[in-house]
């Protein structure tokens, strides 16, 4: 797969079980599981549902916090997410 021009996130919705429903710039809808990352120091605070559900889109990726200080690489979001059948 050519990863130079991977699509970026244009919309995000938090879901149960620490998953994100993502819409990408290429029109695909995908789900990304954050749960496997919650043991990493940078993502540990996302285990608090009140923080997790405040996810937003910024610069083609997802982030949390008023300064967007917690985020995921947009390529990781695309490559490690699962396509949602419509």
N, C-alpha and C positions, 0 to 999 in steps of 0.2 A: 504494500500500500504506500502510495506517495504521501508522506506526512507533511510536506511543505505547505499545503493549502488546506489544512483541516478546518472544518466549519467551527464557528464560535457560538457560544450560548447567547440566545436572545431572550429567553424567558425561563424562569425557574419557579417551581412550587415544591414546598416541603411535603413529604409524605410520611406515613407511619413507618416504623421500623428503620428510621434514619436513612431513608431513600430520598432522592431528589428526582422530580419529574422535570426533564429538560427539553426545551425546544431549541433546535439549532438553526443556524442561518441557511442551511441547505434544505430545510423543511422537515428534517427527521425529528421524531419524538423518541426520546430515550429515557431510561431510568439508570441512575447511578447510586450505588450503595456506599454510603459514608461510614457505616458501622465498622467495617474492617480497619478504618483509619483512626478510630476513637482512642486507641491506645498510644498513638503518637502524641508527644507533648504538645505540639502546635494545635492539634485538633481536639484535645481532651475536653475543653470547655463546651464543645458542641454536644457532648453527652447530656447536657442540660437542655431539655426540650424547649424551654423559653428562649434560649439563645439560638438553638438550631433552627427554629421556625422563622427567625429573622433574616434568613438568607435573601440575598439580592443579586442582581446581575450588574456587573461593572466591567467595562473593557473586554467584553466577550467571554467572561468567565463568571463563576459564582464567588461570593465573598460574604463575610460576616463582620460585624463591628462597624462603628461609625467611620473609621478610617479604612475599612476593608482590609484590616491587618491579618485576617484569616482567609485564605483562599486556596483554590486548587488550580493547577496548571490546566488550561482549557484543552490541551491535547490529551491529558490524562482523562478528563471528563468524557471526551468523545471516544477514545480507544477502549476505555474500561467500562463503558456503559452498555446497556442492553437495549436493542431496538424494541419499541412498543408497537405491537400490531394494532392497526386502527380498525 
